[in-house]
């Protein structure tokens, strides 16, 4: 296990020093059993408490015996921010032991004046600050902390500073909610403004760090400028000192991503930032503020102004999650009695209500990690006990053959590799500008993520071609030419009436290359033939939104995909300056349904073939498919194969015409062909070409 010990840092808003121990991404929290007993009387010994916590998913990393206390080092995973306080740990023990949880009663000694006479709060960035509370405590006296407070903090590794700082740290360790105490006299006009940084602003933090703030960072400011980096650390100019008599107490909820980003950029870690990064309980903010105020007045004197300034712009909706008992038993492999499931969920404050096979739960505000059915199943399993899942001495492994779908995937990939194509794997999202180029429905008709966590690329793909062209452009920029790539992935198209209906999800095979369209067509024809050697493949002209020249790919009278040369708009989007890439997309499901023809083995031909090349002049708009059809109309059974050779425009070819060269191969299986017979076959074909496509033989 990797252990990282961070240098001593400063707790935001207090100035207290601390050390964080990290174990492989998790943090170790020190639990004083004397302190823990304020919230739950387990009746268990030290080793038993450590074992219970380990069974609940909080492994014990060590036990330290002090003079009159025992401290357990408990590993807290990154998704359990609610357990970065004693009350959270006590809740877990309550669920496991059935003992009563004791929440401290809060009563405040209040002034006659209302808090609104002292302070005001404005939140300019409600998306980054979901809630902000301010309380005023007047008449305090900053002095050393009493022994009981100092000893408890020192037991968990926090150094005593003064009574106000220590009371704030005590409240944070108890509730998991970081408070911040400002010297009220140093806040201009008593008004707090939660906003982003203005260009050029700087701040000296409590630990003396000079912070060069950028405009993406959230700060706590007054009328004169920033006084704290929101959720990270307070400013030196407004810290509590020996001359402080009035405090403005902050308790708030800050966006975890914003706090994490700011803390990293400024290289300014703190216990406050560590907790905000892991999400604090937005509903507990006001209670935590009251509790902190109570502790401060208890050790530093003073009284609290009546009421609270509580700005709460967007109260989140109550999360409801449903658990199926049948799903629980299938996932765990054991039967957990319904009564036991209800007991566990009730003990964890999920307020379960059962109806047939369903248990409907209301997720408590402090459990930000629970939002799916499987999360509830995990809660039941860890409290019920993983040790109750039966184990066997032998593990049985059943070997099953590769299914037909997987075989086809491997076969297609092998064929395309042989043609020089490399497989790519892209994310399933595209941005608006790419989506508009490839779908007629427009951006509004795309499925998109509901909670936008990315600045761009939030639309689920309806085609793979846009992503492939992006990969092609990257390779072109890197000089990796020639470049041929493919991808096999799912696309998502909304149903015509998306009234709760699931989208149409199809697996597609897309190809893109920087070579000629004829090369791409040959690859596709060979690919289809590798699946069904007897397949009849036709490319018919089609208008495609993304292609200047497009075609439908028809196999055995069924349309299985499209192909084309990208349009000017696509070239401009991807900056293909001197290149006209080709692309195609085929439905994997259609390829899957193609029946492989029976493989027949026949001997090598006994008699030689005769080859004849024809160069014909036809109108520019005549298609190769038209020429093939004309050839086959008069072809004898001896015609074995027709191959395209090339097209010529130039000297000797009239305007609006083109010269097409094709190669004919004749063979008789019963004897040797004579050139005289082949001359007759060729004459019939030339006659058919003249009638069907008005072809003229090119003689020079």
N, C-alpha and C positions, 0 to 999 in steps of 0.2 A: 504493500500500500504506500502510495506517495504522500508525504506529509510536507506541507508548506507553512512556514512560520513567517507571518508578515511583521514588519517593523511596527513599533508602537505608533499609533495614530491618535487622532483627536475625535471624540464623539461630537457629532454635529450639534451645535447649540449649547454645549456644556464645557468643552475644554478638557474633559477627562481623557486620560490615556487608556488604551486597551490593546489587546493582542487577539488576533483571530487565528485559529488553527483550522486549516483546510485539509480534508482527506478525500482525494480523488474527486473534487468537485462539490463535496458536501462539507458542511461546517460542523465543528464540534462545539456544543454548548455545555458549559459547566453548570451542573444542577446541585445546589446546596440542599441537602435533605432537611436541614433545619428550616430553611426558607420555604421549601416545598410543602412542609407540614402546615403552613398557614392556609393552604388551599385544599389539601386533602389529607386525611388520616388513613393511610393504607393498612396499617397494622402489619406491614411486611418488613423484613430485614433488608439490608443494603443489597445483598446479592439477589434477593428475590425481586426487588424493584428493578434492578438492572436487567434481570432475565425477562420480566414482563415487558419492559420497554423494548428490549431486543426483539421479542416475539411480535410486538406491534409495528416493527419496521424502523426502530431507532436503536441501532446497535450500540452497545457500551464499549467505549474505547479505553477505559481506564477508571480506576477508583482511587481517590486520594483521601487519606484519613488525616484530619486536622485535630487540633487539641480538643475541641468540643463540637466538631461537625464532621460530616462525610460529604465529599463532592464526587459526583459521578459525571464523567465526560461522555456525553451522548451525541451521536452523529445525527444531524438533521439534514435531510435531503432538500434539494433546491426547490421542490414543489410544495414544501410544507412550511411556508412562512408563518403560519399560525402557531407553530410550535417553537418559535424563537422568543418565547416568553413563558413564564412559569404557569400562567393560567392555561395556556395551550397544552403544556405537558400534563398538567393536572386533569384536563378534560380527557386526555387519552387514558390515563390511569383510572379515571372514573368509569369509562366504558369497559375496561378490562376487569376491574375488581368489583364494580357495583357500589363502591363507596360514594359518599356525598361530596359534591363539588362545593367549596366555600368561596364565594366571591365577596371581596371586601365591601362593606357598607360605606357609602360615601355621603358625608355631610359637610357642608362648607360654612365657615364663619364669614358672613357677608357684610359688606358695607351698605350704607344707606343709598349710595349712588349706583346708578345703572351703568353697565359696561359701555353703552352707546355714548355716554358722556365723555368717555376716554378714548375709544378706539373705533376705527372703521376699517372695512376690508373690501377690496375690489379684486375679483378674479378676471383677468383679461384673457387667459388661456384655459377655458374650462375643460378642454380635452386633455390637458396635461396636469391640471389640478382639479380633481373631482370634488374635493371638499376642503374647506379651510375654516378652522375655528380659532377665535382669539378670546382670551380671558385676561383680566387685569387683576394683579395681586399688589396691594398697596401696604406700605408699612413694614416691609421685611427688613431683617438685619442679617447681612451676610457674615457668617462666622464658621468655625470648624464644625464638622458633623458630630452628632452624638456617637458613642461607641457602638451601639447596636447597628446603626446604619453603616458605619465605616467597616465593621467586621463582615457584614453580609456582602458588601461590594468587594472587599478584598478576597473573600472566599472564592469568588467567581472571576478573579483576575482584574477587577476594576480598581484603580487607585483613587483614593479620596482626594477631593479638591476643596470643596466647601459645601455648606449645607444645601444651598440651592442647586448646585451642579449635581451633588450626590442624590438628592431627592429626584431630580429629573432622570438620572441614570437608573435609579431604583424603579421608577415608574416604567421606564422602557423595558427593563428586564422582566418586570411583572406582567405587563400587558402585551409586549411585543410591538407597541406603538411608540415610535420615537417622538418625544416632545422637543420643543426649542424655546429657550427663555431669552428674550431680548431685554436689555435695559430700556425701559419705557421712555426715560428722559432723552434717549439718543435717537428715538424714532421721530422724524419730522412730522409734526401735526398729528401724531398718533395714528397715521393711516398706513395700512399695509396694502401694497399692490403686487399681485402675483402676475408676472408678465415675462416675456422673453427679453433677452439682453438687447440693448441698443448698441449698435456698432461703436467700438472704441471703449466700452465700459470695462473697468477692472475692479477687482476686489481682493483685499487681503483677508485670508481666512483666519480662523481662531488659532491655528497652529503656525501662523506666520507665512504661509504659502502665498506668493503673488499669483493670482489667477487672472490670466488673459481670457476673458469670456468671449464666446462667439454668439452670433445671433440666433442659433438654434437652442441655446441653453435657457432653462427656466430659472428665474431668480425671484427672490423676495425683495421688494424694493419699497422705499418710502419716497417722498416728494423729491429728495435730493439724489437718489440713486440706489443701487443694490446694497442690501444689508445682509444677504445670505444667498448661498447657492441652494436652490430648492431641493430638499431631501438629501443633501450631501453634507454641507457644513455651513456654520454661521460665519458672519464677518467679525473681524477683530474690533471694529469701531463700535459695535453695539453689544459686545459681550457683557455678561454680568460681572461686576467687580465689587470691591469692598465698599465702594461709595453708592452702590445701587440700593434704592429704597422701594422702587416700583418696577414690577415686571409685566411685560406683555408676553403671555404664554401662548405659544403656537402648538396646535395639533392639527395634522392635515393628512390628506391622501394625495400622493403624487404618482404620476404615470410611471410604472416600473421601467419601461424602455428608456424614457427620458432620463430618469435618475441614473440608470446603468451607463448610458452613453456619456452623460456629463461627467460622472465619477471617473470613467476610464480616460476620457480626453484630458481631464485636469490632473490625472494621476493622484486623485484625492480620495482614497478609500476611507470609509467610516462605518461604524456599526449602524448608524441611521440609514446610510445608503444601502448597506447590506440588507436591511429589513425592507425598505421601500422597494428594492429590486425584486423581492420575492413576494410582493403584494401584501399590504396590511389590510385590516378589516375596516372598510369605509364606514360601516354602521357603528363601529366601536369608537370612532374618533371623539365624539362628544363625551362619552363616559370616561375614556382615557384622559381627556383634558381635565375633567372634574377630579379624577383620582390623583393626577399629577399636582393639581392645585391644592388638594387636601394634604398631600405629603409635604409640599413646600411650606405651607402654613404651619404644619405640625412641627417642623424642625427649624424654620426661619421666622416664625411669627407672621404678622400681617393679616389682612382680611381680603376677601375676594369680592370684586364688584358684582352686583346682581346681574344674573343672566350671562349670555354668551353671544358673541358675534359669530354666527354659524352660516356660512355661505355654502350652499349645497346645490349647484346648478342642475345636475342630472342624476337623480336618485335611480340606481339600477333596479331593474325588475327582479322579482323573486324568481330564482332558478328552480324549475321543476324537472326532476329526472325520474323515469319509470324503470323499475326492475322486474323482469320476468323470472319467477321462481324456476320455471323449466330451463331457462337459459343459465341460471346460476348453477343448477345441478349438472348440466351438460359441460359447462366450462370448468368447474372444479372437479368433476368426476365423483362427487360424493353428494349424498342427500343431507342438506341442512334443514332441520325442522323449521316450518314457517314461524312458529312461536319464537324460536331462537333468532331468526332473521329479524323479526320485528323488535325483539329486545335489544339487539345490537344496534340497529339503526336508530332506535329511540334514544339509547344511551349516547349516541354520537350526534344527537339533536337534529336528525333528519325528519322527524315528525311523520313516520310512515303511515300510510293508509292502504289497507289491503282490499282488493276486489278481484275475486277469482284467482287467476294466476299472476295478476299484476300487483305490484306494490308501488304506490305513488309517493315520492319523497320531495320535501321542500329542503333545498340545500341551504344550510346556515351560511350567513354572510362571511364567516371567516374561512370557509372551505372553497377557496378559488380554484383548487385543483380538481374538484368534482363537477363534471358536466356531461358524463356519458354513463350508460348503463354499466359498462365494464368497470367504471370507477366505483360504483356502489358494490359490485360483486367483490372487488378487491377489499373494500372496507369490511364486508362481512367475513371474508376469508381470513384477514389478518387478526381480527378480534376473536373469531371462532377458534382459530389456531391452525397454522399450517401443519402442525404435528399430527392433526387428526386426518390428514390426507394419507390414505394407506400407501405403503411402499412394498415392493417385492424385491427379492434378492436377485432375480434375473430380469433383464430388460428384453422384451420381445420386439424384434424389428421385422416388419413385413416388407419384403422387397416386391415392388410392383413395377410392371413394365411402363415405359414411357408411353403416355397417351398419344393418340393420333394427332391431336392439335400440336403438342410439343414436337412430335416428329416432323410435322410440316414446317413449323417455325425453324427448326434446325436445318431442314432441307433447303428452304428458301434462303436462309442466311448463307449456307455453304455455296449455293449457286451464285448468289450475288457477290460473295467474296471472290469467287473464281472469275467474275466479270470486272474485278477491280473496285468494287464498292465496299466501303467501310461503314459499319453500323454506328449510329449515334444514339444517345439517350438524352432527351431534352425534358425540361419541366413542362407540365401540362397546361401552362398559362401563356398567353400572349398579350401584348399591349394593344391599345385601341387602334393605333395607326396601322399595325399589321393586320388586325382583324378586318378592318374596313376594306383592305385590298383583296381579300379572298372570299368574302361572303356577301351576298346581295342583301341579306336581312339587316345588315348594319350592326353596330355595336350594341344597341339597345336590345337586340334579340339574342345576345349571348348570355350564357350563364356566367355569373361572376361571384367572387367570394363576398359574403355578406359583411364580414368584419375586415375592412381593408387593412392588411398589415404590411403591404408592399406599396412603394410609391408608384410603381407601374406594373404592367403584366399581371392584371387581375382577372382576365377573361379566360374561361376554359376554352380550349382549342376546338374549333369545328373542322379544322383541316390541319394536317401536319406540315404542309408545304412551307408555310411562313417560317416555322422554326428551322426547317432544313436549310432554307435560303440564308438564314442568319448564320448558321454553321458554315455554309459555303463561303459567305463573305469573310468570316474570320480566317478561314484557311487561305483564301485569296490574299488577304492582307499579310499573312505569314509567309506567302510565297510557296504554299503547298499545292502546286499544280503539276499534272492534272488532278482534279478532285472529284471523286464520285462517292456519294454518301446515301445511306438509306436509314429509315427508322420504322419500326413496327410498334404502334402504340394505339391507345384508345382516343377517340374523339367524342365530343358531347354536343348533341344538337337538341335544343328544346323542342318539345312536342308542340304542334300547332296551337293547342289550347293548354297552356301550362298551368292548369288549375290543380296544383299539387301532384301532377303526373311526373314520374321520373323522366329524365331526358333520354333521348335515343343514343345509346352508347354503342359504338361500333369500333372494332379493331381495324385499323387501316395500315397498309404498307405504302410508304411514300419514298420516292427516289428523287434525287436532284444531282445534276452534273454540269460541268462546264464544257461538255463536248457537243457534237452535232445531234440534232433530234433523231436522225436515222440510227445513230448508235443506241440511243435510249430506246427507240422502238424495237431494235433487234434484241436488246436485253430483256424487254418485257415479253416479247414473243417467245424467246427461249425460256424465260421463267415460267410462263404458262405451260409451255410444252413439257417442262420438267415435272409438272403436276399431272397433266393429261396429254399424253403424246398425240392423241387424235383430236385435240381441241381445234376448232375453227376460229381463227382470230381475225378480227376486222377492225381497222382504225377508220372511223368516219368523222368528217369535219364537224366541229361543234364550237359555239361561242362560249368561251370561258371568261369570267370576270378578270382573272389574273393573267390571261395569256393573249399575246398578239396573234398567235396561230394555235388553235386548240383542236383536240380530237377526243371523241369518246372511244373507249376500248370495249369492244363487244366480243364476247367469247361464247360460242354455242348459242347465239341469238340473245344472250343476256349481257346487259351493260354492267361491267365490273369496275369501271374506273375512268379516269380522264388523264390526259397528258397534253403537254404543250410547251411552247417557247414563251418565256415570261414577257409581260407587256412593258411598255415604256415606263408606266407609273411604278411598277414593281422594281424596275432597274434603277429608277431615281431614288426610291425609298432605301434600297440596299446599296446604293452607290456602285452599281455594276457599270463602270464606264466603258470599257472596251470588250464587254462580254455579254452574250445573250444566253444565260443558262436555260436548261430544259428541266422540266419536272414532271412527275406523274404521281398519281395516288390511286391505289387499287384496294377494293374491299377484301380484307383477309377472309371474311366469312364466305364470300363467293369463291375464292380460291379453294377454301376448305371443302366446299360442296362439289367441286369438280371431281368426277369419277376418273380414277386412273385407268387408262386403257390396259387391256391385258397385254402383257409383254410377250411378243411372239419372236421366236428365234428363227431366222432363215439363213440359208447359206449365202456366201458371197456370190455376186452375179457371175454367171458362167461365160457371158458374152459381153464384149466391149460396148461402151456407149459412144454416141456421136454428139458433139457439142456444136451448136450453131449460135452465133451472136447476131442480133438484129439491132440496127440503129434506125429509129423512126423519128420523124418530125411530126409533132402534134401541137395543138393549141396549148397555150400556157396554163389554161385552167383544167386541162385533162389530168385526172388523178391516176396514181399507180394502180389503185383498185379497179378503175375503169379498164386499164390496159390488161390487167390479169383476167378480168372477166371476158374480154374480147378474145384473148388467147385461148381460154378454156372452152369457149363456145365451139371452136372448130378443131380443138386438139384431139389427136388420136390417142389410143390407150398407150402408145409407145412413148408419149411425152412423160418423162419421169420427174422433171423439176424445172421451174422457172425462177431465175434469180435476177434481181436488180443489179445493174452494173454501175450506172451513173447518169448524170444529166449534164448537158452541155449547152451554154449560151455563147455565142460569139460569131466569128467569121463564117459566113455561109448559112447562118440561121436567120430567117426573116424575123422582123420585130413582132412580138406577140406570140412567137413560137418557141419551142424548146426541142432539143434532141435528147431522146431517152434511149439508152442502150440496155438491152436485156439479153440474158444468156439462156438458151434452151438446151435441155439434155434429153436425148432420145435413147431408148434401149428396148430391145425385144428379148424377152425371157426365154423364147423358144428357138432363137437362132441369131445369126449375125446380121445386123442391119446393113443395107447397102445405101450408099449416098444417094442413089436415084430415088429410093423410097423416101428418104428423109427430105429430099428436094420437094416431093409432093406434099409431105406433112407441113413443111415450111411455107409452101405456096398457099395452102389452105389458111394457115394462121395469118399470113400477110393480108389475104383477102378479107378475113374477119376483122382485122385491125382497121383496114381502110373503110369498111362499112360502119363499124361501131364507133370509132373515135376519129375518123377522117385522117388516118395516119398515112404518111408518105415515107417510102424507104429513103434513107439518106445514103446516097451512093458515093459521096466524096468526103 
